[in-house]
Amino acid sequence: MGEEVLEIRHMHKAFGPTIALKDVDVTLKKGEIRGLIGENGSGKSTIMSIACGMQPQTSGEMLYQGKPWRPSNMVEAQAAGISMILQEANTIPGVTVAQNIFAGHEKEFSRMGIINMEKMYREAERLLEKFGIERIHARDAINHYNFEDRKLIEIVRCVTDETRILVVDETTTALSLEGREILYKLIHKMAEEEDKTVVFVSHDMDEILEHCSVLTVLRDGEIVGELSRQEMDAPDAVQKIRYLMVGREIGEKYYREDFDSSHGKEVALELEDVSWGPIKHFNLKLHKGEILGFGGLSGCGMHEIGRIAYGIERPEGGRVLRNGKEIKTPLAAIESGIGYISKNRDQEALVLDASIEQNIVLPSLKSLEKGIMVLPGDEHRMAGKEIESFRIKCHGGRQLVNTLSGGNKQKVSFAKWSAKGSEVIIMDCPARGVDIGVKQAMYALIEQMKKDGKAVLMISEELSELVGMADEIVIMKDYEVTKTFTRAPELKQTDIVEYMI
């Protein structure tokens, strides 16, 4: 690798009584793709958020290009050449794609206080074409595009000719397969052709091993190991990294080991002749004790099916039925025993400015009422049980959700429906942004739900997850079902892909 570009020395970060980083030293070099991996709450995102100006360190120092570095905000960091693509949505609603790309840089297109929008549109189109994202158009309203496309727009906004260090923070979990290929191509071009530095924060072991040139492993706020490319190519690399991450051996079992696709006869959730936008005359029956998987590429319609089933989107024709009653709103869904874990976690699954406890008990408030009151002690006990059960890393139930790592936020998303005792769970990308240890626990929980007779609708962009967990897999393309597969030991991901593209 080339010369040092960023040095982090004796970095320490505390959030009240919670220690996020303990005496961390990291040196980034030109031309490297540095992987950062660790369990949820290990500190991997915290390190780079400090370097990118999102928050200050408690103590320690940084040197960027040989000079002391302490950015006051992300705009200052980006202007100096350090950009960060965040895990969650970070676009500005209600304006155009071009205005999102050039947010904070409007002066480049301004003369005497008047912005030349045509010039901005032309430059935005040029950048979109440069990144190979030709289906997104500069003049369109940002609201016209889905979550995955908005992440691509964020990438265009973050990466400029001046970028010297690009931090990719769990971004691929929010991208479609096409979007991931665009990002992978970009980071290799930056590192290998332009001698720039990429920091790749990810939970995906395969992704890390395929794309990174050096790997740093964190556990409980400390660096516990660093692997060279040669060490990452070793046969025992995966087990070694897992051991470093959790401090103990992790078994190979992720998914279900049985191939029993049987389920109860009773229908728990039904979509009857549903039409909504490009989805026409769609039918679905989800039974008690069944894990029904939906897969496909971005824009295939599977995410919309989940939203329709939960009452977020109202069908233009047909009905959503639960125990014979029509579901028209999310409130009706909750009251009928349906829970929904959204892929868009920060906007739709959680109340970020509320506490962990408030989020967990929110769907259950009606059942906690005693007269006209909900006793704080009852809320505390309910939330405490789920915090312990899901091993949510926090310093108490009153901690705000927006201070949690992505994986711990996802645990809260699961915990609130567990507390509610929901009989039907709609899961849209349930393991997004979750580390290997938590994935195992979540998959075990989903398997137990099946055994307990609960009905699970699992929407996923990960074929391995669907093959590993679902009783039946429904594949969609262009808002239509192209094929269904029944759980079987001989079923492979390669058997499914041709029906997605």
N, C-alpha and C positions, 0 to 999 in steps of 0.2 A: 504494500500500500504506500501512498505518498506521504507528504508532510502533514503534520498535525494542524487541524483547523479549529477544533474546539476542545478545551481542557476543562473538565469539571473536577474540582478538588475539595475533598472533605465536606461534601454537600450534606446538609441536615435540614429536614423539613418536618415540622410538627403542626398538627391540626388539633389544638387544645391538648387533651391527654393522649391523643393518637399520634404515634411516631410513624411518619410515612417513609422517611429516608434517614439512614444512619451512616454517616461518614462515608459517603459514596464517592468513588473516583472513577471517571470515565474519560478516555481520550479518543476523540473521533479523528479520522484521517481522510484525506482526499482520496477519492476513487473507491471507497469501500461502501458496501451495503451492510450496515451494522444491525443485526437482529437484537431486539430486546424481548425477552420472554420471562414469564413468571406467573404465579397464580394471581387471581383477582386481589387487589390491594397490596401487591408486592412492591409497588413504587415505580414500575417501569414507565407509566405515562406521566407520573409526577416529575421525574427527572427532566423530561423533554419539555413539559409545560413550563417549567421554570426557565429553561434555556430559551424558550420562545416568547417569554414575556407575559404569560397568562397569570402568573403569580410569583411572588418573591420567595427566595429561600429563607429559612430561619437563620442559617449560618453556612459558611463555606464560600468559595469563590469560583469564578469562571473566567477563562481567557479565550477570546475569539479572535483568530488571526493574530495571536500574540499580544493582544491588548485586553485590559480588564473589561468584562462584559456583565452588565446588569440592566437588561432592557426593562422599560417601565410598562410596555404593553406589546401586543402582537403586531400592531402596525409598525412600531419602531423596529421590531425584530425583522419583519418582512422587508422593510426598506433597507436593512443592513445585510439581507441575504439569507435569513433563516425563516423558513415557512413551515407551517404545520397543518396537515389535513386532519381534521378531528373525526372521531368515531361517529358522533351524532350529527344530525342535520344542522347546518350552519349557513343557510341561505336566507335572504331577505324576502319575505312574502310581499305580494302586491306590486312588484316592479318587474321589469323585463330581465331576460337572461343577460343582456349586455350590461345593464345597470348592476347586476350582481357581480359580474366578472370584474367590473371596474369600480366597485364600491370603495370609496376612500381615495380614488384617483381621478375624480371627475375634472380636476383642474387641467389635466392633460388634454381635455377636449373643450376647454372653456376659453372664451375670449370676451373680455369686458363683461364678465359675469354671466354670459349666455353659453350654455352647453351645446355644442354641435353634435346632436344625436346621430345624424347620418354618419359622421366620422366614427363615432363610438360603435355603431352597428357594424360598420365595415371592418373595424379592427377586431371586434368580437368574433365576427364570422371567420376572419383570417385565423384567429387563434383556435377556434373550434375545429377548423379544417386541419390545422397543423397537428392537433392532438388526435385526429382521426375520428372526431365525433360529429359527423356530418348530418345526423338526423335531428340534432338540436339546433334551433335557429335563434339568432341573437335578438330578433324583434319580439319573439313570443314572451308572454307573461310567464314568470317562473312557476306560477301555480298550475300551469298547463302540464308540467312534468312530474313524474313520480319520484319517489324517494331515491331510487338508484340513479336516475338521470341527474337529480340535483347534486348528488355526490360527484358526478363527473364535472359538473359546472364548477363545483368548489375546487376541484383539482386544477382546472384551467385558471381559476382566480389565484390560486396559491403559487403556482409554478411560473416564474418569469425568467427572463434571460439573466436577471441579477441573482437568482436563487443560488446559493452556495451549499446550503444544507436543507434537505427536504425531510421532514418528519412525517411518516405515515402511521397514524395512530389507530390501529384496528379498522382501517378504512375498508378493507376488502370484505368485511362482514356485511357492509351496507351496499355492496356492488353486485350487479349481475355477473354472470360468467364472462360476458362480453366486456363489461367494465373492468373486471379484474385483469383481463389480457391487455387492455389499454394501459392500465397502471403498471403491470409488470414490465411491459415494453418501455415505458417511460423511465422507470427507476434504473433499468439496466443501461439505457442510453445515457442517462445522467452520470452514472458511476463509471461506466466502461469507456464511453466516447468523450465525455466532457470533463472527466476528472473531478466530478462533484461528489458530495457525500449524501447518502441516504440512511436514515434511521428508520428501521422497519419494526414497529411494535405489533406483535401478533400473538394469538393463542394457537394458531394453526401450525402444528409441528411440521407437516408436509410442506407448507408454504415457506416456512423459515428455512428448512433444510434445502429446499430447491433454489431459493433466491438470494440467500445471504452469504457474504464472504467471511463474516466473523460474527460470533454470537455471544452476547452477555446474558447471564441468567441471574435473576433476582429472587430473593425470598425474604419476606418480612422486612422490606426496606433496605436490605443489604445485598451487595454483589457476592454471589456464592460460587461463581465460575465463569470462565471465558473459554470458548472453543474456537479454534482455528478452522478454516475450511477443510483441512485434512482430517481433523478430529470429528467434524460433522459428517464426513463421508464414511466413518468407521461403522462396522456392522452393529455395534452396541450403542451407537450415538443416541437413539431415541430413549432407551432405558436410562442412560446416563443423564440426559437432560431432565427427564421426568424425576429422577431421584434428586437432582439438584434443586428442582423447583419445589418439591414438597418435603424433602428430607426423609423420605421413606420410599420403599418399593411400591410401585403401582402396578396392579395386575393388568393383563392385556384386555380383560373383558370391558367393553364399552356398551355393546348393544345386547339385545336379547339373544339367548343361545337356543331357544326353542323355535320351532317352525309351525306352531299351532296357530292357525289363523281363524279358529272358531270363535264365536261370540254369542251373546244372547240374542233371542228372537225379537225382543222388544225394541222398537225404534225410539231412540232418544232425541234425535233431531232430524228434521226432514226439510229439504228444499223441493217444492212441488211446482214444476213448470215455470221456473223463475226466469224472468227477462230483466236485464238491467244494462243499458248502453249496448256494447257489442256482445254481451252474453245473452244468448237466446234459448228459451225453453230448456233451462237447465234443471236436472233432477238429481237428488242425492238423498240417500238414507244412511244415517249413522246410527249404529246399534249400541246398546249397552255392552260393555266389555270389549269394544272394538277400538283399534287404533287405525284410523283411515288417513292415509297419507296423500298429499297433493304435491306434485312436482312440475317443474317446467322452467323456462327461461323468463327473464324479466319481461313483463308486458303480456304474459300468456293468459292472465285472468285469474290465477289461483289466489292471489292476495285479495282480490275483489270478492271472491267467494266467501272468504272468512269474514270480511266486513259486512257482507249481505246477511250471513248467518247470524251475526251478532246484532243486527239492526242498525248499524252505522249508516249503511246505504239502503234506501227503500227500493224494493223491486218495482219496476214499471208494470210488471205482470207476474202472476203467480204468487205463492205464499211461502213463508218460513214458518214451520210448525214445531212446537215443543209440547208433547203430551196432548196433541190435538188442538192446542191454542196457538193463534197466530202471534208471531213475534214481530213487532213493528219498530221498537226502539231498544237501545241498549239497556234502559231501566227495566223494560219488560223482560229482556233476556236475563238480567241479573236476578230478578225476582223469581224467574222460572228455573233457576239453577244452572245458568250458562255463564262461564267465565271466558275472558278473552285476553290473550297475551299478544299485544301488537308488536310488529316488527319495528315500528317507529316508536321506540320505547319512551324517549324523553317527551314527545308531544302527546302521545295517546295512552300510554300504559301507566304513567306515574305523574304525581303532582310534585314537581321538583322542589318547590319552595316549602313543602310540608315535610314533617318528620317521617321517619321510617314507620313509627307506630301509627301515625295518622293514615298513611298509605295502606298499611296492612288491614286496619279495621274498617276502612271506608265502605267496602261493599257489605259489611256485616253490621252497620250501625243500627239498622231496623231490628235485627235479632237481639241486639244488646240493650235495647230500650227497656227501662223499668219505669212504667208509667210514661211520663214525658221526658225522662232523663236517661242519659247514658253515663254510668258511673266511670270515672277515670280509672279506678282500680280494675274494672272488668276489661277496659281497653288495654291496659298495661299488661294484664295477664295473658290475654289473647295474643297480643303482639310479641310478648316475651317468649311464648311457646314456639312461635314460628321463627323468630330470630335464632333461637337455639337449634331448632330442627333443621333449618336451612344453613346454619353456620354463617350467618351474615356478619361480615367483619365490620364492627362498629364499636363505638364506646357507649352505646345505649340507644334505646328506642326513640329518644328525643332528638337524635342526630338528624340533620336535614338530609334528604335523599340526594340533593345535588352535590353533596360532598363525597358520595360513594363512588367507587370504581364502577366501570360498565358491568362487570360480572355480578357485583353485589347489588346493583340496581335490578338486574335480571332476577336475582333471587327474591327480591321484594315483589317483583311482578308475579312470580309463582306463589309466594307466601300469602298474598291477599286472597287468592282463590282457594288455597288450601285451608285458610282460616274460615272462609265462607262455607266450605264443604260443597263446592259446586260439583254437580253430577256430569256436566258436559263442559269440556275445556277445549276452546279453539286456540291453537298455538301457532303463531306466525313466526317462523324462524326462532324456535325456543332456545337454541343453544348459541345464539349470536353473541359474540363478545364474551364467552364464558371459557374459563380455563379447563384443562383436562380433568382435574379432580372433581370440579363442580359438574362437568358434563356427565361423568360417570354417575354421580348422585342424582342428577336430573333424569337420566335415562332409566335409572333404577326406580325412581318415583313414577315415571310414566308407565313402566312395566307393572308396577304395583297398582296403579290406577285401573289398568286393564283387569287385573286379577280381582279388584274390588268391584268390578262391574261398571266402572265409569266409562264414559264415551269420550274419545280423544280425536279431534280433527287436527292433524299435524300438517301444516304447510311449511315446506322447506325447500331451499335452493341447494341443499347438500344431498346428493343422491345416496351417499354412504349412510346418512342418517335415516333416510326413508327405507332403504333396503334393510338396514339394521333393526328398525323398530316397528314398521307398519305391517298390519295384517293384509292390507290391500293398498296398492299405490295407483292413484289416478294421475295420468300425465296429460297436461294441457298445452296447447299451442294455438295462438291466435284466438283465444277465448273459447276454444272448443276442446272437448276431450278427444284425444287421439288414441289412447290405449290404457288399459288397466292391467295390473300385474298382481297376482296373488303371492303371498309370502311362500318362499321355497328355498331350500339350501342351494339350488343350482342357479338362482337368480343373480345376475351380475349387473353392475352399473352400465356396462357396455351394451347390454340387452335393451336398456331404456333410452339411451341418448338419442338414437335415431328418430324417436317419436317426439322429441323436444325441438329439433332443429329443422 
